[in-house]
Amino acid sequence: MGWWPFSSDTRGDAIRSGDAIPTRAERRQCWAARDAYFGCLDAHDILDANKDAAAAQRACPREGADFERDCAAAWVKYFKQWRVADAQRRRRLDELRRQGAQEMSVQTTFAPEGGVGEKGNGREDIQDMLERKKAR
């Protein structure tokens, strides 16, 4: 980051490098660029833009450049990896459904039925449980 007024560093460079936190508008711009890039990859049947980098570059040069320009480098890496993992997850779920697996609803919260602010209601509060454990 340059303090010199004629420095070549821009806000975009700072965001890409992780030195600046993107604003809400900058995040929206990143997501729009990501969606356009992934849409182009979908149109060309390219799933993994990391593994098929040459094909992705040939098929979607403008969208890829916009994505790289508008998003932090760490986000670009994460989104590309997430895309592959999400496709694998969906494929596996489809496979399990075809095999007759039944979906289950799982709740993963310690909050009582009424929400975080409500104590008790038939369930013990976590803090009460910890205090009793300390007393032993």
C-alpha positions in Angstrom: 0.0 0.0 0.0 1.5 3.2 -1.0 1.1 6.4 0.9 2.4 8.3 -2.1 -0.4 10.0 -4.0 0.7 8.6 -7.4 1.0 5.1 -6.1 -0.3 2.3 -8.4 -2.1 0.5 -5.6 -5.8 0.7 -5.8 -8.7 -0.4 -3.6 -9.2 -3.3 -5.9 -5.6 -4.5 -5.4 -6.0 -4.2 -1.7 -9.2 -6.3 -1.8 -7.7 -8.9 -4.0 -4.6 -9.2 -1.7 -6.8 -9.4 1.4 -5.5 -6.1 2.8 -8.9 -4.4 2.7 -12.3 -5.7 3.6 -14.8 -5.4 0.7 -17.9 -3.3 1.2 -21.4 -4.7 0.7 -21.5 -3.3 -2.9 -18.1 -4.8 -3.6 -19.2 -8.1 -2.3 -22.3 -8.0 -4.5 -20.0 -7.1 -7.5 -17.8 -10.1 -6.7 -20.8 -12.5 -6.4 -22.2 -11.2 -9.7 -18.8 -11.8 -11.4 -18.7 -15.3 -9.8 -22.2 -16.1 -11.0 -21.4 -15.0 -14.5 -18.1 -17.0 -14.6 -19.8 -20.1 -13.2 -22.7 -19.7 -15.7 -20.1 -19.6 -18.5 -18.4 -22.6 -17.2 -21.7 -24.4 -17.0 -22.5 -23.5 -20.6 -19.2 -25.1 -21.6 -19.5 -28.2 -19.3 -16.5 -27.3 -17.2 -16.8 -28.2 -13.6 -13.4 -27.7 -12.1 -11.8 -24.5 -13.2 -8.6 -25.3 -11.3 -8.1 -28.7 -12.9 -9.3 -27.6 -16.3 -7.7 -24.1 -16.2 -6.7 -24.0 -19.8 -10.1 -25.0 -21.0 -11.7 -22.5 -18.6 -9.4 -19.7 -19.9 -10.3 -20.5 -23.5 -14.0 -20.8 -22.9 -14.5 -17.9 -20.5 -11.6 -15.4 -20.7 -13.6 -12.2 -20.0 -15.8 -13.7 -17.3 -12.7 -15.3 -15.6 -10.8 -12.0 -15.7 -13.8 -10.1 -14.2 -14.1 -12.7 -11.5 -10.4 -12.5 -10.7 -10.5 -8.7 -10.8 -13.7 -8.2 -8.6 -13.0 -10.8 -5.9 -10.3 -11.3 -3.3 -7.8 -14.0 -4.3 -8.8 -16.2 -1.3 -12.4 -15.9 -2.3 -11.7 -16.9 -5.9 -9.9 -20.0 -4.6 -12.7 -20.8 -2.1 -15.5 -20.4 -4.7 -13.8 -22.6 -7.2 -13.3 -25.3 -4.6 -16.8 -24.9 -3.3 -18.2 -25.3 -6.8 -16.6 -28.8 -7.2 -17.5 -29.9 -3.6 -21.1 -28.8 -4.0 -21.4 -30.7 -7.3 -20.0 -33.8 -5.7 -22.3 -33.4 -2.7 -25.4 -33.1 -5.1 -24.3 -36.1 -7.1 -23.9 -38.2 -4.0 -27.3 -37.1 -2.7 -28.9 -38.0 -6.0 -27.2 -41.4 -5.9 -28.4 -42.0 -2.4 -32.0 -41.0 -3.4 -31.9 -43.5 -6.3 -30.8 -46.2 -3.9 -33.9 -45.5 -1.8 -32.3 -43.6 1.1 -34.6 -41.5 3.2 -33.8 -38.0 4.1 -33.8 -37.0 7.8 -34.3 -33.6 9.3 -31.5 -32.9 11.8 -31.4 -30.0 14.2 -28.0 -29.0 15.4 -28.6 -26.3 18.0 -28.4 -26.1 21.8 -31.0 -23.4 21.9 -34.2 -24.2 23.7 -37.4 -24.6 21.6 -38.4 -21.0 22.1 -35.0 -19.7 20.9 -31.7 -18.5 22.3 -33.3 -15.9 24.7 -35.6 -18.3 26.3 -34.4 -20.5 29.2 -35.7 -23.8 30.3 -39.0 -24.8 28.7 -38.4 -28.5 29.6 -34.8 -28.5 28.5 -31.8 -27.7 30.7 -29.8 -24.6 30.0 -26.2 -25.2 29.0 -24.9 -22.8 31.7 -26.8 -24.6 34.4 -25.4 -27.9 33.3 -21.8 -26.5 33.4 -22.3 -25.1 36.9 -23.6 -28.4 38.2 -20.6 -30.2 36.7 -18.2 -27.7 38.3 -19.9 -28.3 41.7 -19.2 -32.0 41.6 
